[in-house]
């Protein structure tokens, strides 16, 4: 029986992960670390509302028995300064990883990055370098199991919508092609990302793995098949 910590549950990916965890019988408790309430009520859920993610020490006692962290929180780099993007991507993740490692270094840490992320930190794209720096910090922190999710095209399911308006417009145009897209190994979905994270949390051996869409879909089958 597992206790899962989820960040970003008000976003498209995080909400998909939350829905998957609610349906999974092996997960008995879900702690949501969020800046605002999800509005979802369930006996499994405990919400920790925290408007300032640089002050995570205040909620450390509530994380003592967490088995896995599904860190889905993030922002788009479009229209955002490098300073703000670094704060909300690297600094917030660093604070979260530090607290999680202190309470349970054996927990599984899953981080939603993105396809094109540069762990060499030498990309021409600012966001790719910041994401790469963030991945490197998580890897070097010392968790026994680290899964770095690098999704490309994600199809929203279960009525989930993106918090970015123009994403929703694109998804609306693509909707007639969902059936065909779902057959591609290079396309994943909110449901599959959730299933893949659950499968990752059940993995017992030490492992650091980068998962792009084909690998996400492969890991998802391990959970959906059970």
N, C-alpha and C positions, 0 to 999 in steps of 0.2 A: 504494500500500500504506500502510495507516494504523496508527498507534499510538494507542490510546484509553485514557484514564484514566477509571475508573468508581468512584464512591463509593456506599456504601449497597447493595452487591451481596448482602447478607444479607437485605435487605427485599424486599417484594413487587415494587415497581417496578424496583428495581435488579437484582434477579435476572432479571426479564423482559428488561431491557436487556442484561444479560450473555449470556443465552441467544441473543439475536438477534445479538450481536457474534460469538459462537462459530461461528454458522452462516454468517456473511458472509465470503466469500473475499477481499474487499478489505481486511479487517482482519487484520493479521498479528501484532499484539501487543496484549495487554490488560493494563494495570496496574490492579490492584484495591487501592484505598486503603480499608482496613477495620479495625474495632476487633477483629474476630475472624475466623478463617479461614472461608471459605465451604465448605470441604470438597470443592470441585470441582477436579479435576485435569485439566489440558489443556496441551499444549505452547505454546499462545498466552499462557497466564496467568502473570503474576508477581504475587504477593501482597505488599503492604507493610502489615504489621500495625502500627497506631499507636493506642494507647489514649488518647492526649492530642492532640486535633486543634488545640490551641492551639500545638503545637510542630511545625508543618509544615516549618520550615526544615531539620530533620534529614533529610528525604527529598527535598529539592529536587534534588540531583544525579540522582536516578532519573527525574525528570520532564523532562529537557532535550530529549527528542525526541518529546514527546507532541504529537499533531496536534489532538486534541479532548478536552475534559473533559465527561463525562456525570455531573453532580452530582445523584445521586438520594437522598442521605442526608437524613433528616429525622425528626422526632418529632411525635407528636400533641400538640396543646395541651391536651387533656383531662386534668385533674388535675395540670397542670404550672404552676409559677409563671411570671410574666412574665420574671423574671430568668433562670430556667433555659431557657425557650423562646427568649429573645433570644440567650443564649450559644450554644445548639446550632443555632440557625437563622441568625442574622445573623453573630455573631462567628466561628463556624467557617467559614462561607461566605466571609466577608471575608478570613480568613487563606488559604483555598484560592485565591481569586481573585487575591490579591496574589502568591502564589508562582507560580501559573500564568502570570500576565501577565509576571512577571519573566523566566521561562525562555522564553516564546514568546508575545508579544503578538498574533501572527497566528493563534493557535489558535481553534477554535470552542468556545464555552462554552455548554453546555446546562444549565439549572437547572430542577429539578422544584419548582414552586411549588404553586398550587392555585387552582381556580375561586373567585372572590370576593376574591382578593388586591387590596389597595388601594395602588396606586402613589402616590395622593394622600396616603396615610397618615392618612386622616381617618375610618376606619371605626369603628363601635362595637365591632367584634371585635378583640381584642388581636392574635390570630394574623394577621389580614389586614393589619394595619399593620406588623407585624414582617416578614412576607413581602414586603410592598411596599417597605419600607426595604431589604431584601436585594436585590430586583430592581433597585431604583434604583442601588445600589452597583455591581452587576455591569455595568449599562448604562453608567454613568459611568466605569467603570474604563478603557475604551478598547479592548476586544477588537474585532476586525474583524467578527466574527459572534457574535451572542448570540441564543439561542433560549430563551424563558421559557415552560416548559410549565405550563399551568394545567388539569390534568385534573380532571374531575368524577367521574362513575361510571366505575370501571375494572374490567373483568372479568379475573380471574386465569386464565391459561392454562398449559398444559404442566406441570400438577401443582403449580404455585406456590401457596403459601398465605401469607396475611398474618401478620405477627408479632403482630398485635392480635387477641386471641381473639374478641371480639364481632364483628369484621369477618367472620371466618370463619363465624360462625353466620348472619350475614345472607346471605353468599354461598351458603351451603348451602340456605337458603330460596329464593333466587333461581335456583338452578341449573336448574330445569325451564324457566325462561324465557330461558335464555342464547341460544338460537337466534333468538328474536324480538328480544332486546336488541341482538344483534350487527348487526342490520340498521339500527339507528338511528344517524344521524350524530352524535347527541348522547351516544353511549356509545362508549368506547374500550376497549382491552385492553392487557395487559402486552406482548403480542407487537407490537401496533401502536405503542406508545410506543417500543419498541426500534427498530422499523423507521423511525419518524419521526426519531429521533435520528441514526441512520446516514445517512439522506437529508440531514439538516441538516449533518452533518459533511462531506458531499461537495459542499455548496453553495460556489461559488467567490467570489461577490461579497459585499462588505460588506453586512451586514443585521442589524437588530435587530427581532425579531418575537415577539409574544405568541401562543401557541398554546393555544386551548381545544380541547375534544374534537373538534369538526368539523374544525379546522385540523390537529390531530394526525393524524386519520384521512386527511386529504388528503396530508400529507407522507409518511405511511406507504405510500401507494400508489406513490409515486415509488421507494421502495426495494424493495417487494415485487414490483413489476413487472419488475425487472431480473433 
